[in-house]
Amino acid sequence: MFDFFKNKKPKVTWWSNIKHLEKISPPVKAYKYIPQWFKQVKKDTSKSHSNVKLCPSFLKYFSAGWVMPLWCDVELWLNDDGMVSWRTPSVNFQFNFHDDYQYKDLVPKHEQSSIVCVLKPVSPWLVKISKGWSLLQLPMSYEFNPDWQVLSGVLPASLWPQTNHQIILRKSFFNNKEKKNVIVKGTPLAQYIPIPDDYVGEIVEETKELKDHEYTTRLLIEQKFTNRFKNLKECPHVNK
């Protein structure tokens, strides 16, 4: 399994059907959209366990793949009949909706009760990835946005280039006197991470080799107070 990732790096190509959009509002590497609250967290090694600023799972996650920023302002308002309308600054940027029977009516009742609709941007972005790979679409989980989010999914980008950023609009999004709100240009919509279409895995009883692997990596980590996981780069068991 490790050789698969080591020797085969997927190539991801993004392009737009709107001329020059790639120069103005392109997808960006994910590390450029690290949440502001995380940037402000100070490293703390004074306690028995360090905080999230030193956790490798957070750091790897925030640097994985690309983030798709919204390419234009979109104003949305809730009409008296319960339907949602939209407008953008240009006819180049269009939006649609998924009918309720396609998603909203199918989810658990407690989730249905919070959803107004599913907004479907007519995305100007297309993407291609190397054969044998797909793109995992994830919401911007650590933005902690209570009003809307993009649905999770997998884009079969080696076969089909279209991108779909299905946006769940919640009732709280329209919780003001005007029942109107704006998602502004540049707002991060979703994160896209390359994943293999096939892989090998196993569940086994602990062996001497596996126990030695755990012991050696743990020993390397426990040698330093800070930047502990950088030691893993030196571990021959990890690089196998």
N, C-alpha and C positions, 0 to 999 in steps of 0.2 A: 504493500500500500504506500509506503514512504517513497519508493522509487517512482510511483505514478506522479506524485506531486513534484518531486525533485527534477525529473527529466522532461516533463510536459507542462510548459507554462502557456496558458491560454492567451490568445490575442483578442482583445476587445476593441471593436471599432464603433464609434458613435458618429452619426451624421444626421443632418436635419434637412427636411424638404422645404425649409424657409431659408433662402439665400442669405448668407452672412450671419445667421443666428449663432453659428459656432464661434464667431469672433466676439459676440456680445454676451450671450448667456449659455455657455457650454456646461455639460456635466463636469463636475470637479472631483478630484481625489478626496476621499472621505475625511482625511485628516484636517482638511481646511474647514470642516464644519463640526469641530469638537464643541460640545455645548458650553455655553458661557459659564454655567455654574461649576462645571468640571474644571475649567481653566482656573477658576478662583479658589479651588480647594488647595490647601497647603499640605505638603507631605508631612505626615506625622508618624514618627517611629518611636514615640515616647511610651506607647502602650505595648501590650504583649503582641498585638497584631496591628500592622500598618493599615491605613485607610485606603479607599478606592484609588487614590492618586498613584499608588504603587502596585495596584492589582494588574497582572498581565492580561487578564481577560478583558478588562475595560480598554486598555491601551491597544490591544490587538483589534478589538471590535471597532474602535473609533478610527482606525487606520485602514480598515478593510474595504476595498472596492471603491465605488464612486457614489456621490450624492447627486441627485437630480434637483436643481433649484427650479422654482416656478419661473417661467420665462416671461410673464407679464402680470400686471395687476389684474385681479378679477373681483368685481363687486357682486355680491349675492344678496338677495332679499326674499323674505318669506311673504307671500301674498295671503290675502284673507281666505282664499280657498285652500290654503295649505300647500300650494305649489311653490316651487322656488324658481326665481328668474335670475339671470346673470347679464353682465355686460363687461367688455374689455375695451382697452383703448384703441384696438385695431381689428379689422375684419380678418387679419391673418391668424388671430388667436380665437379659437372656437371651443365651446364646451357643450356636452350633452349630459344625459342622465341615464342611469340604469333603472329600468322599471322595478317596482317593489317586488314583483314575483321572481325576479332574477336573483335577489339576495336578501333584502330586508325581511320579506315574509317568511323566510326559511330559517332564520337564526332564532335562538332561544328568546322567549318573551321579554326577559329583562333587558336584553340587548335591543330588541325591536323598539322598546318604549323610549329609548334614548336617541334613536336615529330619525332624522327628518328625511334624508334621501341619500343616494349614492351619486356623487358628481363624477362625471367621466370627461376629463379633458380630451380634446382631440389633439393628441400629443404630436408636436412637430419633430420629435426625436425618434430615430430608428437606431437599432444596435445589432451588431453581428459578433459572434464569439466562435472560437475554434470548435471544430467537430469534437463531440464527446463531452462538451461542457454546456452549462446553462447559467442563467443569472438568477440568483435568489433576490427577490424584492422584499424589502423590509421597511416598516414604518420607522420614522425617526423617534424611536422609543424613549430616548433620554431627553427629548425636548419636553416631555410631559405635557403635551397639548391636550386639554380636556375637551376641546371644541370640535376637532376634526383630526383624521389620520388616514393615511393610505393603507389599503389592505395588503397583507402578506401574500406572496405567491412566488411561482417560479416561471421565468420567461425562457421558453425554448429557443434562445436567440441564435442557435446554430442552424435552425430550420425556418424561423419566422422572425423578421426584424422589428415588427411593431411593438411599441411599448404602451402599456396601459397603467395609468396611475389612478386606480379607483379610489376616490376620496369619500370617506364616510363623514357626512355633515351631521353633527349632533344638535339637539335642541338648544343647548347652551350657546351655540354659535350665533343664534338670533335672539339672545336674551337681552335685548335693549328696547327702548321705546320705538325706534324706527324699524325694528326687526330686520336690520341690515348690517352687513359686515363686509370687510375686504381682506382677501389674502394677497399680500403685496409681492411684487416681483422680487425674486431672490430667496424667498422662503423655501427652506429645504423640504422637499416632498417625500422622498424615499431614498433608501440606500440599496445599492446593487453590488452583490458579491458573487464572483465566479464560483461555481460548484461543479464537481464532476457528475456526469450522468450515471456513472457506474463506479462502484468501489467494492473493496473486499473487507469484510469485518468478521470477527469471531468472538465468542464468549467461551473462556476456558478456565480451568482450574489453575490456581497459582502455581507457577513453576519456579525453580531455583533462578533461572535467567530473569524472569519477571520480577522476582523479589529483589534480585541484585540491581536491576534497573531502577526500581523505586528507591532503594537504599542509596545508591550512588547519586541520583538526582537530588534527593532530599539533603544529602550531606553537602553538596555543592551550594544549595540555597542557604543552608544554615551557617555558612562560613562568613557572611557579611551582614551588617546591620541594614544597609541601604543598597539599592540596585541589585537586589539578590538574584533576580531571575536572569540578569545578564550573564551569570555564571553558566547557565544552561547551554550557551553557545559553545562552551569548552568541553561539554560532556560527550564522550564518544558514544554513550548509550543512546542519547537523544538523536544523534546524527546518523544512526544506523538506517 
